[in-house]
Amino acid sequence: MKIKLTACSLLMPFLSLADSNKIPYPFTYCIVSGERFSGIMGEPVMIDYKNREVKFCCKGCVKEYYANPEFFLRKIDAIVSDTQ
């Protein structure tokens, strides 16, 4: 048991470093449905995917996202590059 605690304590600085390098979600709406995060459907659902934050209006959109995540990441990247 002591070995596990030591290993965890050694990894913690690296885990927090990975979190600080995460790319934040750039929009105020769900990339799947287009719904704004207004609170009507509750708090947005956030996931981490390939060191990126992605937010959704509901759990149903998360399921749809995971069916083709690369499509939605390309969609996010295209919108961001069009606004720059």
C-alpha positions in Angstrom: 0.0 0.0 0.0 2.8 2.4 0.8 4.3 1.9 -2.7 1.0 2.9 -4.3 0.9 6.1 -2.3 4.4 6.9 -3.2 3.8 6.3 -6.9 0.6 8.5 -6.8 2.5 11.3 -5.1 5.2 11.2 -7.7 2.7 11.4 -10.6 0.6 14.3 -9.2 2.8 17.1 -10.4 2.7 15.7 -14.0 -1.1 15.3 -13.9 -1.6 18.9 -12.9 0.8 20.0 -15.6 -1.2 18.1 -18.2 -4.4 19.9 -17.0 -2.8 23.3 -17.3 -1.9 22.6 -20.9 -5.5 21.7 -21.8 -7.1 23.6 -24.7 -10.2 25.4 -23.4 -13.6 25.2 -25.1 -14.0 28.4 -27.1 -17.8 28.7 -27.5 -20.8 29.5 -25.4 -22.9 26.9 -27.2 -22.9 23.1 -27.8 -21.0 22.1 -30.9 -23.4 19.2 -31.5 -26.8 20.8 -31.2 -26.0 24.5 -31.5 -27.9 25.2 -28.2 -26.5 28.1 -26.1 -25.5 27.3 -22.5 -28.3 29.2 -20.9 -28.9 27.0 -17.9 -32.3 25.9 -19.1 -31.1 22.4 -19.6 -28.9 22.5 -16.5 -25.2 23.0 -16.3 -23.1 22.2 -19.5 -21.5 18.8 -19.6 -17.8 19.0 -20.1 -15.4 16.2 -21.2 -11.7 16.1 -21.9 -10.8 14.6 -25.2 -7.2 14.5 -26.5 -6.2 17.3 -24.1 -9.1 19.5 -25.1 -12.1 20.6 -23.2 -15.4 20.1 -25.1 -18.7 21.3 -23.6 -22.2 20.1 -24.4 -25.8 21.1 -23.6 -26.7 17.6 -22.4 -25.5 14.0 -22.1 -27.3 13.0 -25.3 -24.9 15.3 -27.3 -21.9 13.7 -25.6 -23.1 10.3 -26.9 -23.5 11.8 -30.4 -20.0 13.4 -30.2 -18.3 10.1 -29.3 -19.9 8.5 -32.4 -17.6 10.8 -34.5 -15.3 12.9 -32.3 -12.8 13.9 -35.0 -15.7 15.4 -37.1 -16.6 17.7 -34.3 -13.0 18.6 -33.5 -12.5 19.6 -37.1 -15.8 21.6 -36.9 -14.5 23.5 -33.8 -11.1 24.1 -35.4 -12.8 25.4 -38.7 -15.0 27.9 -36.8 -12.1 29.1 -34.7 -9.9 29.6 -37.7 -12.7 31.5 -39.6 -13.0 34.0 -36.7 -9.3 34.8 -36.5 
